[in-house]
Amino acid sequence: YDNAIKSAVRPGDVVLDIGTGSGLLAMLAVRAGASHVYACESVGIIAQKGREIITANQLSDRITIVGKRSTDLVPGSDLPAKADVLISEIVDRNLVGEGIIPTLEHALMVLVKPDARILPQSGQLFIRAFECAELHATYNVDEVAGFDVSLFNEFSPCGSSTLINLGGYILNPLSEPLLAFDFCFTKPDFAANEKTIEIRGSRPGMLHGLVAWFQLCVDDSNTIDNSPWRPGNHWSHEVCLLKAPRPLKPGETVHVQVTHDMKTFSFEMVET
């Protein structure tokens, strides 16, 4: 974000920072040359702490934190002039769960200039097939102490996507990453979508599930992602474990239904 902000912000710019939290991105914008940053934070205790941090860094004359959602900002009052630059980092594990799409759609129409520079510029959701017997066994039960309790698997999340912390598990990828959705954050042309995509096996193994992650393109040169294969990744992930694992050969395909309603994202395998 620091590199992208340095490239986007020009001396004298008015910047809008949505979901400022600690105020870090706002302070980076001031350092990059912004004349003033209007930062909104809807959680009262967080907004107050952000103000304290801004004051501690002697930037309270350059940064104003407004304790509101950006969709509640009043142009001409909370935001004296439309912004030259829009900055936000309101993403969750599935990119869209913190409302980045409707939030940016409103901001682009109401709060920023027509030629405003937008950070981040786009975001993508990817899905990949994997093998991990240990993970699958964690969410399935067969025999315990000599008794068959497999009927309890009716309550297992297998078969649909669910949040799983993958820490400690080693996922063996069986396909290349496949793009599920691509969101452009610089144009307010968003719409819910549902479609079926085809994942093709790239190496042999036992298909235990599918995992999703996002890539955030802050600008053309700077990206952030929460891929489960990225070292040091701390995010939980949306995972769809198969009810009945099966072999996957190179070139073999599986069909996956992917859905987003601009606030949630889910996926599941489709039997063909």
C-alpha positions in Angstrom: 0.0 0.0 0.0 2.8 2.4 0.8 4.3 2.1 -2.7 0.9 2.4 -4.4 0.0 5.5 -2.3 3.3 7.2 -3.1 2.5 6.7 -6.8 -1.2 7.7 -6.6 -1.1 10.8 -4.3 0.0 14.1 -5.7 0.9 17.2 -3.8 -2.3 19.1 -2.7 -4.6 16.1 -3.2 -7.7 15.6 -1.0 -7.8 11.9 0.0 -10.7 9.8 1.2 -9.7 6.8 3.3 -12.6 4.3 3.9 -12.4 2.1 7.0 -9.3 3.7 8.3 -8.8 1.7 11.5 -5.5 2.7 13.0 -5.2 5.6 10.5 -2.1 4.0 8.9 -3.1 4.5 5.3 -4.2 8.0 6.0 -0.8 8.8 7.5 0.9 7.2 4.5 -1.2 9.5 2.2 -0.1 12.6 4.1 3.5 11.5 3.9 3.0 11.1 0.1 1.8 14.8 -0.2 -1.9 14.9 0.4 -3.1 18.3 1.7 -5.8 16.6 3.8 -7.2 13.2 4.4 -10.8 12.6 5.4 -10.9 9.1 7.0 -14.1 7.3 8.0 -14.4 4.6 10.6 -17.8 3.4 11.7 -16.7 1.5 14.9 -16.6 4.2 17.6 -13.8 2.8 19.8 -11.6 2.2 16.7 -12.3 5.7 15.4 -11.3 7.2 18.8 -8.1 5.1 18.9 -7.3 6.2 15.4 -7.6 9.8 16.4 -5.2 9.2 19.3 -2.7 7.6 16.9 -3.0 10.5 14.5 -2.4 13.0 17.3 0.5 11.0 18.7 2.1 11.3 15.2 1.4 15.1 15.1 -0.9 14.8 12.0 -4.3 15.9 13.5 -4.2 19.1 11.4 -3.9 17.0 8.2 -6.2 14.1 9.0 -9.8 14.2 10.0 -11.4 10.9 11.2 -15.2 10.9 10.8 -17.0 8.3 12.9 -19.4 7.1 10.2 -19.8 4.6 7.5 -18.7 6.1 4.2 -22.2 5.6 2.9 -23.4 8.0 5.6 -21.0 10.7 4.8 -22.6 14.0 3.9 -20.8 15.7 1.0 -20.1 19.3 1.7 -20.1 18.7 5.5 -18.2 15.6 6.5 -16.3 15.8 3.2 -16.0 19.4 2.2 -14.9 18.6 -1.4 -15.0 15.5 -3.5 -11.8 13.5 -3.1 -8.9 13.3 -5.7 -7.9 9.9 -4.3 -9.9 7.0 -2.7 -8.1 4.5 -0.5 -9.6 1.5 1.2 -8.6 -1.8 2.7 -12.0 -3.4 3.5 -11.5 -7.0 2.5 -12.0 -10.3 4.3 -10.8 -13.8 3.4 -13.2 -13.9 0.4 -12.5 -10.3 -0.7 -16.2 -9.2 -0.7 -17.4 -10.0 2.9 -16.7 -6.6 4.4 -18.8 -4.9 1.7 -16.1 -3.5 -0.5 -18.3 -3.6 -3.7 -21.3 -1.6 -2.5 -19.1 0.7 -0.5 -16.9 1.6 -3.5 -19.9 1.7 -5.8 -21.4 4.5 -3.5 -18.1 6.3 -3.1 -17.4 6.4 -6.9 -20.8 7.9 -7.5 -21.0 10.3 -4.6 -17.8 11.0 -2.8 -14.9 11.3 -5.3 -14.2 13.2 -8.5 -14.9 11.5 -11.8 -11.2 11.2 -12.5 -10.2 10.1 -9.0 -7.4 7.6 -8.5 -8.7 4.5 -6.8 -6.7 2.1 -4.5 -7.1 -0.8 -4.7 -7.9 -1.0 -8.4 -9.1 -4.5 -8.7 -9.5 -7.9 -6.9 -9.7 -11.5 -8.0 -10.9 -14.7 -6.4 -9.2 -18.0 -7.3 -10.0 -21.6 -6.7 -7.6 -24.6 -6.7 -8.1 -28.4 -6.2 -5.9 -30.1 -3.5 -5.1 -33.3 -1.8 -4.9 -33.4 2.0 -6.0 -36.6 3.7 -5.3 -35.2 7.2 -7.6 -32.2 6.6 -10.4 -34.4 5.2 -10.2 -36.8 8.2 -10.5 -33.9 10.6 -14.1 -33.3 9.3 -15.1 -36.9 8.9 -15.5 -39.8 11.3 -15.9 -43.5 10.6 -15.1 -45.9 13.5 -14.3 -44.9 17.0 -13.4 -47.5 19.7 -14.8 -50.3 17.6 -18.1 -48.6 16.9 -19.3 -47.3 13.5 -20.4 -43.6 14.0 -20.1 -42.6 10.3 -23.8 -41.5 10.3 -22.6 -38.5 12.3 -21.0 -37.2 9.1 -24.4 -35.9 8.2 -23.4 -32.9 10.2 -20.0 -32.5 8.5 -19.5 -29.3 6.4 -18.3 -31.5 3.5 -20.0 -30.8 0.3 -20.3 -27.0 0.6 -17.8 -24.2 1.2 -17.0 -23.4 4.8 -14.4 -21.4 6.8 -11.4 -23.4 7.8 -8.1 -22.4 9.5 -5.5 -24.3 7.4 -2.7 -23.7 9.8 -0.7 -26.9 10.2 -2.1 -28.6 7.1 0.0 -29.2 4.0 -2.2 -28.9 0.8 -0.8 -30.7 -2.2 -2.1 -28.8 -5.3 -3.7 -30.9 -8.0 -4.5 -28.1 -10.4 -3.4 -24.7 -11.4 -5.2 -21.7 -9.8 -8.4 -20.9 -11.7 -9.9 -17.5 -11.7 -13.5 -17.5 -10.4 -14.3 -13.8 -10.3 -12.5 -10.6 -11.3 -13.7 -7.3 -9.9 -12.8 -3.9 -11.2 -13.0 -1.4 -8.4 -12.5 1.7 -10.6 -16.0 1.5 -12.3 -19.4 1.2 -10.6 -20.7 -1.6 -12.8 -20.9 -4.4 -10.2 -23.6 -7.1 -10.3 -24.2 -10.4 -8.5 -23.1 -13.5 -10.5 -23.4 -17.2 -10.5 -21.7 -19.5 -13.0 -20.0 -22.9 -13.4 -16.2 -23.1 -14.0 -14.1 -26.0 -15.0 -11.0 -27.0 -13.0 -8.5 -29.2 -14.9 -6.2 -31.6 -13.0 -2.5 -30.8 -13.6 -1.0 -33.7 -11.5 -2.3 -37.0 -10.2 -3.6 -37.4 -6.7 -6.6 -37.9 -4.4 -9.0 -35.0 -4.7 -10.0 -34.1 -1.2 -11.3 -30.5 -1.7 -11.1 -27.1 -3.2 -9.8 -23.9 -1.6 -10.3 -20.3 -2.5 -8.3 -17.1 -1.9 -8.1 -13.5 -3.1 -5.6 -11.3 -4.9 -5.8 -7.6 -4.4 -4.2 -5.4 -7.1 -3.6 -2.2 -5.2 -2.2 -0.8 -8.4 -0.5 -2.1 -11.5 2.7 -2.8 -9.6 1.6 -3.9 -6.1 -0.5 -6.9 -5.1 -1.5 -8.6 -1.9 -2.9 -12.1 -1.7 -3.9 -14.6 0.9 -3.0 -17.8 -1.0 -2.7 -20.8 1.4 0.6 -21.5 -0.3 2.1 -18.1 0.6 4.6 -18.5 3.4 3.5 -16.7 6.6 -0.1 -16.5 5.6 -2.3 -16.0 8.7 -5.8 -15.9 7.0 -8.5 -18.6 7.3 -9.9 -19.8 4.0 -13.1 -20.9 2.4 -12.8 -24.6 1.7 -15.1 -27.1 0.1 -14.2 -30.7 1.2 -15.6 -33.5 -0.9 -18.0 -35.9 0.8 -16.3 -38.8 -1.0 -12.7 -38.1 -2.1 -11.8 -39.4 -5.5 -8.7 -39.7 -7.7 -8.0 -36.8 -10.1 -5.8 -37.4 -13.1 -3.9 -34.8 -15.2 -6.3 -33.4 -17.8 -9.4 -34.6 -16.0 -11.9 -31.9 -15.2 -14.3 -31.1 -12.3 -17.0 -28.6 -12.5 -17.5 -26.0 -9.7 -20.4 -23.7 -9.2 -19.2 -20.3 -7.9 -21.6 -17.6 -6.6 -21.3 -14.1 -5.3 -24.0 -11.6 -4.3 -21.5 -8.7 -3.9 -21.3 -9.4 -0.1 -20.8 -13.1 0.1 -18.9 -15.7 -1.9 -19.5 -19.5 -2.0 -18.7 -22.5 -4.2 -19.3 -26.2 -4.5 -18.6 -29.1 -6.8 -21.2 -30.0 -9.4 -21.7 -33.6 -10.2 -21.7 -34.3 -14.0 
